[in-house]
Amino acid sequence: MSRCDDALRASPAWTARLPGASRSRVWVAGVLLRLSVAGLGLGFGVAQAQNVAPPPLADTLSPTALPGGASMGHETASLQTPMACLIEPFMVSELGSPIAGVIDKISVQRGDTVKKGDVVATLNSKVDEATLNVRRGEAAYLARAVQRNSDMYQRKLLPASDYDEISSKSRQAALQVELQQAILGERSIRSPFDGVVAERYAGPGDRINDNKIVKLAQIDPLLVKVVVPEGLYGQVKMDAGADVTVNSAISDKPLRATVWRIDKVMDAASGTFVVLLKVDNKNNRIPAGIRCSVHF
């Protein structure tokens, strides 16, 4: 770099004898030479910076990320320590219709309480009702025909084949009535259990095919879901009791729960398994979908 500077400083002595255009070209060449040398030095410095070795990989890992750290946390877990849990409905069902049709009436709203067997919705059934009346008329006519011909058959005035044909048609007509009653019954959607209406998806006039109509939740009993460290596997026993604590605004006393199910398959990623407990919930006093803590 110093040689290049010396050459540029000495240039006026001999460039003075050159024409003006030539002196300009010589001066520009000198400037470009100096910039090239400076660029080479900068590139060399960047290359050296890129060749700096990264810190050891072990220095970038926190102790909690190591397998040993995770297992140590599970080993120190104890049943005496309260564990976080979640209260869920014992059962959830999204009701639909076994047949396609148009909704005529929905008898429930969100939040309503329903009993097992209650009608929550009905489909338009005018055609099915008319068909049922026709089937009933046919069955009644054939039943009277059997009654009229019964005396003639007993007195040997009617061939057995004719009487058997009339009787067979009468039985078939009665079965057709039962079939049509079953079809009409499918127009009424009933609750499969005691519970509450959690969601309503459709209304009168909506056409139903594979759609859902209402969502029901059974909240008596309630289901308590607890994620337990694998180090406690075997310490939680079936039918064991536990105290479940919820927000004091909901209940100022612990809820008594019973272990109902223990997972046989663990989650390898977290090293945990799930325990399910049941809590009696008379009169639906405790809502589902709330966080809690459980003490075994």
ChimeraX attribute file (.defattr): number of C-alpha atoms within 10 A of each C-alpha:
attribute: neighborCount
match mode: 1-to-1
recipient: residues
	/A:1	9
	/A:2	8
	/A:3	8
	/A:4	13
	/A:5	14
	/A:6	10
	/A:7	11
	/A:8	16
	/A:9	10
	/A:10	10
	/A:11	15
	/A:12	13
	/A:13	8
	/A:14	9
	/A:15	15
	/A:16	11
	/A:17	10
	/A:18	12
	/A:19	9
	/A:20	10
	/A:21	8
	/A:22	12
	/A:23	17
	/A:24	13
	/A:25	10
	/A:26	14
	/A:27	15
	/A:28	10
	/A:29	12
	/A:30	17
	/A:31	13
	/A:32	11
	/A:33	15
	/A:34	15
	/A:35	10
	/A:36	12
	/A:37	12
	/A:38	12
	/A:39	12
	/A:40	10
	/A:41	10
	/A:42	12
	/A:43	11
	/A:44	11
	/A:45	11
	/A:46	10
	/A:47	10
	/A:48	10
	/A:49	10
	/A:50	10
	/A:51	8
	/A:52	8
	/A:53	7
	/A:54	7
	/A:55	8
	/A:56	8
	/A:57	7
	/A:58	8
	/A:59	8
	/A:60	8
	/A:61	10
	/A:62	9
	/A:63	12
	/A:64	12
	/A:65	9
	/A:66	10
	/A:67	9
	/A:68	10
	/A:69	12
	/A:70	14
	/A:71	15
	/A:72	12
	/A:73	12
	/A:74	16
	/A:75	12
	/A:76	10
	/A:77	15
	/A:78	15
	/A:79	14
	/A:80	9
	/A:81	11
	/A:82	15
	/A:83	18
	/A:84	16
	/A:85	21
	/A:86	19
	/A:87	25
	/A:88	21
	/A:89	19
	/A:90	18
	/A:91	15
	/A:92	17
	/A:93	17
	/A:94	16
	/A:95	20
	/A:96	18
	/A:97	21
	/A:98	14
	/A:99	13
	/A:100	14
	/A:101	17
	/A:102	18
	/A:103	22
	/A:104	17
	/A:105	17
	/A:106	19
	/A:107	11
	/A:108	17
	/A:109	14
	/A:110	14
	/A:111	14
	/A:112	13
	/A:113	17
	/A:114	21
	/A:115	14
	/A:116	11
	/A:117	12
	/A:118	16
	/A:119	17
	/A:120	20
	/A:121	24
	/A:122	21
	/A:123	25
	/A:124	18
	/A:125	19
	/A:126	10
	/A:127	9
	/A:128	16
	/A:129	15
	/A:130	12
	/A:131	16
	/A:132	20
	/A:133	14
	/A:134	14
	/A:135	20
	/A:136	17
	/A:137	14
	/A:138	18
	/A:139	21
	/A:140	14
	/A:141	12
	/A:142	20
	/A:143	18
	/A:144	12
	/A:145	15
	/A:146	19
	/A:147	12
	/A:148	11
	/A:149	17
	/A:150	17
	/A:151	12
	/A:152	13
	/A:153	17
	/A:154	11
	/A:155	9
	/A:156	10
	/A:157	11
	/A:158	14
	/A:159	11
	/A:160	11
	/A:161	10
	/A:162	12
	/A:163	16
	/A:164	13
	/A:165	11
	/A:166	17
	/A:167	19
	/A:168	13
	/A:169	16
	/A:170	21
	/A:171	13
	/A:172	14
	/A:173	21
	/A:174	17
	/A:175	14
	/A:176	17
	/A:177	20
	/A:178	15
	/A:179	14
	/A:180	20
	/A:181	17
	/A:182	11
	/A:183	17
	/A:184	19
	/A:185	15
	/A:186	16
	/A:187	22
	/A:188	21
	/A:189	21
	/A:190	20
	/A:191	21
	/A:192	16
	/A:193	17
	/A:194	16
	/A:195	25
	/A:196	24
	/A:197	22
	/A:198	18
	/A:199	16
	/A:200	18
	/A:201	13
	/A:202	16
	/A:203	16
	/A:204	14
	/A:205	13
	/A:206	16
	/A:207	16
	/A:208	18
	/A:209	13
	/A:210	11
	/A:211	15
	/A:212	15
	/A:213	22
	/A:214	24
	/A:215	18
	/A:216	27
	/A:217	23
	/A:218	24
	/A:219	26
	/A:220	23
	/A:221	20
	/A:222	24
	/A:223	25
	/A:224	28
	/A:225	20
	/A:226	21
	/A:227	18
	/A:228	23
	/A:229	23
	/A:230	19
	/A:231	18
	/A:232	16
	/A:233	15
	/A:234	9
	/A:235	10
	/A:236	15
	/A:237	15
	/A:238	15
	/A:239	13
	/A:240	12
	/A:241	17
	/A:242	18
	/A:243	17
	/A:244	25
	/A:245	21
	/A:246	21
	/A:247	13
	/A:248	9
	/A:249	6
	/A:250	12
	/A:251	12
	/A:252	10
	/A:253	12
	/A:254	16
	/A:255	16
	/A:256	15
	/A:257	24
	/A:258	21
	/A:259	20
	/A:260	17
	/A:261	15
	/A:262	18
	/A:263	13
	/A:264	9
	/A:265	9
	/A:266	15
	/A:267	13
	/A:268	9
	/A:269	6
	/A:270	11
	/A:271	15
	/A:272	20
	/A:273	20
	/A:274	17
	/A:275	20
	/A:276	20
	/A:277	26
	/A:278	23
	/A:279	23
	/A:280	17
	/A:281	14
	/A:282	11
	/A:283	9
	/A:284	16
	/A:285	12
	/A:286	20
	/A:287	14
	/A:288	19
	/A:289	13
	/A:290	14
	/A:291	15
	/A:292	18
	/A:293	19
	/A:294	25
	/A:295	16
	/A:296	19
